[in-house]
């Protein structure tokens, strides 16, 4: 004997066949109230950081590390990094607050994704405070900078083909009281800045006789950063 074929469920429309279960579900969905804007915002905000937020945190951290690798800072990177970091921090705090209010299980289940943005921020801050980006970039460029010092002499504008020396765009090389100054193009938040090489130790954070308005900060070894105030 063959199995009996189940009859379609649902009330039969006038003059037609009974409706299927799928049609009933579709009808219920169509008449269900749509979520409000506030409900959609809460639903979005309670989700863990995902494919857009986490890469954005990494990009902002890299921008800030690049800014720290420039002697005297870099204005464009500083503004972008600070602004982007403030926006991401505000969004993260808002989403975490909403998730703790209405979706605590989401935090426990996706705990790694929730703690990743603060870890990225802490790593960037720690590297910046230790001057790791600046020291690493200077170390990688030191040999080329010293070679440029020998080829250009004590004072001179750098030729276009020699402008990128190591990992820095150098626009000018000069000398003051035995200290070689490399002007880094675009360096400095508000004042002109660059790198300095001195065989002798220099006092830092003070104006030195014969050096004009230049103030030095120690980077590593015989290398310093300078800013012309």
C-alpha angles and dihedrals in degrees: 000000000000121000116260115254110236116242119240113267129227133060117305115243118233109286093357145088123280114275122252126242092251091056090052092052091047090051092051091050092049093053095041114109114259117242115260124241090258091052091050091049092051091048092051095043095050092059117100120256108284147177095318104037099047096050088047089056091051092049093050091048091052091049091053092047089051090051089052091051091062115084108247091008132271117264100209094047091045093054094044094045096045093045094045092046092051092050093048093046091051092048092047094050091047094049093046091050092051092045092051089052102046108009113035093150088061089060094050094045096045097033094137093057091048095053096042097082094052090047091052090050093048092049092051092048093048093050092047094049090051091050089233096146093051095043093047093049092047092048091052092049101038098095093048092046092052090048089052089050090057096046098046098042125217096320136016149112113266117245116245093247090054097044095103102062112175104318097331132083103230118197101175142011121205140159132226123181092337094314118119113219121203113196108215112210112241094008121137131051096237105345133053112269141173147143129298132201119203127170087205127059114262130209111247134217092018137090110257124210111260094016098089115212094339118126121192133213121192117244107170137319109333093347126103138171118231136199126195108222 
